[in-house]
Amino acid sequence: MKYVILATLGFLAAPLAAQNQDLGQPVPEGGEVETVDGGEGLTGSVSFEGNLDDLGIAIPGFATDADVPTPANSSGTAALGKELARVITADLRNNGLFKPTGPDALPQPRFAEITAPNYPTWSNRGAEMLVHGYVRARSDDKLTVGCYLYDMALEQQLVREGWVVQPADWRRAAHKCADLIYSRLSGESPFFDSRIAYIAETGPKDNRTKRLAIMDSDGANHRFITTGRSTALTPRYSPDYKKLSYLSYVDGNPRIYVYDIGTGRQTLVTQSTNPTFAPRWSPDGRWILYSMAVNGNTDIYRVPSTGGEPRRLTDTPGIDIGGSYSPDGSRIVFESDRSGSQQCYVMDADGTNQRRISFFGGRCATPEWSPRGDQIAFTNASTFNVSVMTPSGGSVRTLTRGWQDEAPTWAPNGRIIQFFRTERNSGKTGLWQVDLTGENERRLATPVDGSDPAWGPILP
Amino acid sequence: MNTRIATGLMLASTIALGACAKKAPEELPPPPVETATPTPTAPTGPSVGTQQHFVDAVGVTNTTVYFDTDRYNIDAEDSAKLQVQGQYFSQYPQLNFTIEGHADERGTREYNLALGERRANAAKNYLVSIGIPANRIRTVSYGKERPVALGSSESAWAQNRRAATIVIN
């Protein structure tokens, strides 16, 4: 049934995609994730009082009521249960959170134990927390995945939730479980169930192929959107994940396109022969910012995402470019060299009240407002380090020390910043993550070199 | 308008003569004609409308102007080069051409795209000021995406901060 739907989509999209010579096959949209059980146990207290980095969590394989075939795993639902636990373990471990132990080093609980853990089995494994879960194949091929978090010292359930997912979306259930655990234990908002758009780079420094690509927050489900025949740069997901705006040289000039992921169709952000750069979405998805050069002078414009008359927001002889909305959509932080060097400015969303906020002594570029609203991440374009400051420009802190780090993008919960790092001489690039302390830095594995990461919000 | 073009041509010719004394002398008032071209029109040579013809005619160093970090102003050396280019494009009014603006790698990607566009326009504006019609000149910025010098050194960066004129037809 699903195959038929996909084939139809492909058929519809083919003639449209042919207009743009650089788009690959349309990407099928993910299914809905239905939450079937949750919200209970939130009142229970957590016994552990210490650094969350030291919190041991045992994550054995998820149990299944009956080991049956599923499109999600060629070996059946029992094997899928182990995979779910592995994805959760990797999420928590790779982000430097907690001390998770995965299913490969633990016994496998039975289905009946998921709601009634056999605590003595787990008590000598150095884990303060225990995760149990199950996976069940439904008659319609969908999967029900349940996720339970238990406090070992209290022998008490802390939280539980369940989801119904399409077989192709089974990893989303694992990310949702990781989010549930992370949120319950840290008090922070979730971020694992999200996606990243970025530019995949291959080839020598003077002839780099740059393709638009997307992946899950952990790098899985990687897909190329463009073929690489023309250079693609600076993608941004729409907040609902239905569209991608990005720069392409597909007609020989740098222009911003809005690509509809479901249909494979794309349109120019504005009908103009002028070059356009730096696409950005408003948090509610109603507006797109873009920057346009007219006779060499670049200014920031705003256009309704459904189309319509653009409005020019900046009007100076300098380069005004980029822009990132505050979470409430009322203000925009952007970059301008009107003072003589790149600096960060804030304006109201209609372009009024423009004022410079960066005075730390270096060049301020690519500002990005945190989804929490309390910080602005930016590139220090004098030293090429990713830094943060308050929305008024205070408390500047440098988080990274690469040779050239730039283009920060926030995790949906505003706790992790992703950016790209360029190596001296070779020009090789990679995606990196750093937390707000600057202490936990790691490279995100991508199939080829990567740049211009753009982290989307929590999936709807 | 005609006066402005004529002035531009005079200026361009004067400078070109100063810079390259071996070029065939030109009469100032009449528009340049094919026979005044210094390029030997050997049957095997590159034909008008190719990049090679342009390079051979103006000299490879005159095809590209260079900029200081974050700057886009046309200095004396740049204007001398652009005047040689202007003379060439006055001689071949049928040619349209592109100015590619570039930046070095030590800048953020989006800013460099805007900076390259500004540099390409600075070169274009100079050519327009000496009489080349604006509608013959296309500009395109590649930001830091297309370096010619591949190292990460001051000298490499200096070579990459450029506006390069490319003949297309």
Interface residues (C-beta under 8 A of the other chain):
Chain A: P204 K205 D206 R208 K210 T231 L233 T234 L247 G252 N253 P254 P275 F277 A278 S291 A293 N295 G296 N297 T298 I319 I321 G322 E335 D337 S341 Q342 A365 T366 T379 A381 F384 W403 Q404 E406 A407 T422 R424 N425 G427 S451 D452
Chain B: D70 Y72 E105 R106 G107 T108 R109 E110 Y111 L113 A114 L115 E117 R118 A120 N121 A122 K124 N125 T139 V140 S141 G143 E145 R146 P147 V148 L150 G151 S152
